[in-house]
């Protein structure tokens, strides 16, 4: 009793005094801002990543994520407050090891936890008494206890007594100035009560509000429900879009009218699909886990199917629009506007634009794109690389069609409407610019 109570108190005091050393495994869109936050709060922060290019850029004081300024990184690395490394032996000196690695889907559409297993194994080799281990990577309920814990237990240390294990859901909103990391409430669930206490007190040093829950499973499920909620509602409005198109009804006008109700209605908007590593993937993780309990998540899986079908719908509408001008999609020149998965960021993970480009290329169209946030784009399936074109009157006028996929605020939509021969608008950003006779298709 004395030993683990003592270790718990020591860990809490060490983090409260900011004398602890914090390691963050995975320096992507979730891990890098988290490592920066700990470093800015006065903790010695170590960022781990297997991508040598990322480590090299950070060592030079440069950021590879657009909304994290170079100056922010340079200030931390130059003062040695933040160390970026691929040497996992540095974990031996870390009082906390926080995992922020990707959790994609396998080719068979099942959870791919290789990165979590690798990170947990690296930690287990160097696990020491009093150390806190946290999983932030989104996964199905039970991952912390069923996948992480057995790996860490190989060390011979006992969870809740010798070391502390928790799940704390990552809730980054890339590119949003209104919700920086420190202002987003952090949900924390521990494997034991001591684990919860240590993890909560640790995050309280950098996050304004901590939301403790009864278990790591509840914390894992809470992250999934947030994204399933968005997935299902986006799918509903996408299906209504398809339905209303056949009825000759403008779904955007319908949404605007419905939004005047001051209660009981939250507007969602149709689009060319969903992107990022949350909304397209998280419902699949939950559905996979549900099937293990003989519970078919039919509603959730249907929502995923609807959202996944939207890129094909965009291309089909484009083909019909070209045919109305006596052109075929084959050999047509198509200019895409925006390829990131949402506006004003450089993140292309699971972006519907990638699927639209691949569908167009499969149908023998000539595809180019413009995106001020994504200067180069590598297509995952063909491994081809495209470069962003300058947006000019000549570039727009020379394209047989312009497809607006991502509604970046910096785009000159007046130029596109003025010079475009055919415009497919998946975001309704040209609504205020339309005039009779304009060849604009809203999707």
C-alpha positions, -999 to 999 in steps of 0.1 A, spaced: 0 0 0 27 24 11 47 20 -21 21 27 -47 5 56 -27 40 71 -24 47 67 -61 13 83 -69 20 113 -47 56 117 -60 43 116 -97 16 142 -90 41 165 -72 67 162 -99 42 172 -126 27 200 -105 62 215 -100 69 211 -138 101 191 -130 89 162 -150 102 153 -185 74 145 -210 78 124 -241 53 125 -270 54 96 -294 42 107 -329 47 143 -340 18 148 -364 -13 171 -362 -20 159 -326 15 152 -312 34 182 -322 10 208 -307 9 187 -275 47 185 -272 48 223 -278 23 230 -251 42 210 -225 74 227 -235 58 261 -233 45 253 -199 81 248 -187 84 210 -190 114 194 -207 96 180 -237 109 152 -260 91 145 -293 96 111 -309 90 102 -345 102 76 -370 100 101 -399 136 114 -403 124 144 -424 102 156 -395 130 153 -370 154 172 -393 129 201 -399 122 205 -362 159 204 -354 163 234 -378 135 252 -360 110 247 -388 74 234 -387 59 211 -413 23 219 -401 10 251 -415 -10 264 -385 20 258 -362 44 287 -370 81 282 -376 88 309 -349 69 288 -323 90 257 -330 123 276 -333 118 293 -299 114 259 -283 141 239 -301 167 267 -298 162 268 -261 164 230 -259 130 230 -242 118 208 -270 140 180 -283 129 161 -314 144 127 -319 140 92 -334 162 77 -306 137 59 -284 163 53 -257 154 89 -246 122 74 -232 142 61 -202 144 96 -189 108 105 -195 83 107 -166 54 106 -190 51 89 -224 21 100 -245 12 81 -277 -2 102 -306 4 79 -335 -19 73 -365 -46 47 -363 -57 41 -399 -77 13 -415 -62 -18 -430 -69 -29 -466 -97 -50 -453 -112 -20 -434 -102 -32 -400 -84 -13 -372 -47 -10 -380 -29 -7 -346 6 -14 -357 19 21 -347 3 18 -312 18 -16 -307 52 -4 -318 51 27 -295 39 6 -265 67 -19 -271 93 9 -271 79 23 -239 77 -12 -223 115 -18 -228 122 13 -207 92 14 -184 102 25 -149 84 30 -115 63 61 -113 61 66 -151 28 77 -167 18 62 -200 -11 78 -220 -27 67 -252 -42 97 -272 -46 79 -305 -82 73 -314 -92 36 -313 -120 13 -303 -132 10 -266 -108 -14 -249 -76 -6 -267 -58 8 -237 -66 -22 -215 -66 -50 -242 -37 -39 -264 -15 -15 -244 -17 -30 -209 -5 -65 -218 25 -51 -236 35 -28 -207 29 -56 -182 58 -75 -198 81 -52 -178 70 -69 -146 56 -36 -132 20 -35 -120 -4 -9 -134 -18 15 -108 9 6 -84 42 8 -101 32 28 -133 1 46 -144 -19 41 -176 -47 62 -191 -65 72 -222 -69 109 -230 -88 116 -262 -71 138 -288 -94 167 -298 -73 189 -320 -91 211 -345 -64 219 -370 -63 255 -382 -89 268 -357 -77 299 -339 -107 297 -316 -98 264 -301 -60 260 -293 -49 229 -275 -50 244 -241 -86 256 -245 -101 223 -256 -115 202 -226 -95 170 -221 -114 138 -214 -92 115 -192 -99 79 -182 -75 58 -162 -71 20 -159 -72 25 -121 -82 53 -98 -45 61 -92 -39 62 -130 -68 86 -134 -54 109 -106 -19 111 -120 -30 115 -156 -56 142 -147 -31 162 -127 -6 160 -155 -29 174 -182 -42 200 -157 -8 217 -161 -14 226 -197 -52 222 -203 -77 246 -188 -104 220 -181 -100 183 -174 -130 160 -177 -123 128 -157 -144 97 -165 -148 64 -148 -125 42 -171 -103 43 -201 -131 25 -221 -155 54 -214 -128 79 -226 -122 59 -257 -159 57 -265 -164 94 -259 -140 102 -287 -158 79 -311 -192 92 -302 -181 127 -311 -171 117 -346 -199 92 -351 -223 121 -343 -208 142 -371 -205 113 -395 -242 103 -392 -255 139 -394 -233 147 -424 -245 115 -441 -281 125 -434 -277 158 -450 -258 143 -479 -286 118 -485 -312 147 -483 -291 165 -509 -293 136 -533 -331 133 -527 -338 170 -531 -318 171 -563 -343 147 -578 -372 168 -566 -357 200 -580 -352 215 -545 -322 235 -534 -309 218 -502 -289 249 -492 -321 270 -492 -338 243 -472 -310 243 -446 -311 281 -444 -348 280 -438 -346 252 -412 -318 271 -393 -342 299 -384 -357 275 -358 -342 287 -325 -343 252 -308 -341 215 -317 -322 220 -350 -284 220 -356 -275 227 -392 -251 203 -410 -241 208 -446 -236 186 -476 -202 182 -493 -181 161 -516 -174 136 -488 -157 136 -455 -120 137 -447 -94 137 -419 -85 107 -397 -116 110 -376 -150 111 -393 -142 86 -421 -124 62 -399 -137 63 -363 -172 49 -371 -155 19 -387 -135 13 -355 -167 13 -335 -185 -9 -360 -157 -34 -359 -158 -36 -321 -196 -38 -321 -195 -69 -343 -173 -86 -317 -203 -83 -294 -227 -96 -321 -242 -61 -325 -245 -49 -361 -240 -11 -362 -262 -8 -393 -270 29 -389 -234 39 -384 -221 17 -413 -248 31 -436 -237 66 -428 -202 57 -437 -213 43 -470 -233 74 -479 -204 97 -472 -180 75 -491 -202 76 -522 -202 114 -525 -169 117 -546 -185 94 -572 -216 116 -571 -196 147 -577 -178 131 -607 -211 119 -621 -227 154 -619 -196 168 -636 -199 143 -664 -236 153 -669 -227 189 -669 -200 184 -696 -224 164 -717 -249 193 -717 -221 213 -734 -214 185 -759 -182 174 -741 -172 141 -726 -154 136 -694 -127 116 -712 -100 140 -722 -117 169 -706 -95 193 -687 -107 197 -651 -94 222 -625 -100 213 -588 -101 241 -563 -89 230 -529 -75 195 -520 -72 196 -482 -100 179 -463 -114 212 -449 -109 249 -454 -78 269 -446 -55 240 -436 -28 219 -453 -41 185 -441 -50 161 -469 -56 129 -449 -85 110 -464 -95 142 -483 -124 136 -507 -104 156 -533 -80 127 -536 -107 103 -544 -123 127 -569 -89 132 -587 -84 94 -589 -119 89 -602 -114 116 -628 -80 101 -639 -96 66 -641 -122 81 -665 -93 96 -686 -99 133 -677 -69 157 -675 -67 169 -639 -50 199 -623 -56 216 -590 -51 249 -571 -46 250 -534 -27 278 -516 -22 255 -486 -11 223 -504 16 231 -529 23 194 -538 0 164 -536 11 128 -539 -17 104 -548 -15 73 -526 -27 47 -551 -8 58 -582 21 75 -563 19 103 -588 27 138 -577 8 169 -587 17 205 -581 -7 233 -573 -13 256 -603 -15 294 -601 -51 306 -601 -55 330 -630 -82 340 -654 -64 321 -681 -61 289 -661 -98 290 -653 -109 299 -688 -88 271 -703 -104 244 -682 -135 226 -695 -147 226 -659 -138 239 -625 -147 218 -594 -148 236 -561 -139 209 -535 -125 228 -505 -138 263 -497 -106 281 -487 -113 317 -477 -85 331 -497 -98 318 -531 -110 344 -556 -144 329 -564 -154 360 -584 -126 352 -608 -138 316 -611 -174 325 -617 -164 352 -643 -141 330 -664 -153 295 -657 -170 276 -686 -186 251 -662 -184 252 -624 -193 224 -600 -197 239 -566 -197 213 -537 -196 239 -510 -222 266 -521 -195 293 -520 -207 308 -553 -243 313 -541 -240 351 -538 -222 354 -572 -246 335 -594 -264 352 -622 -289 339 -648 -271 320 -674 -241 311 -653 -231 275 -658 -229 265 -621 -239 231 -608 -243 229 -570 -235 195 -556 
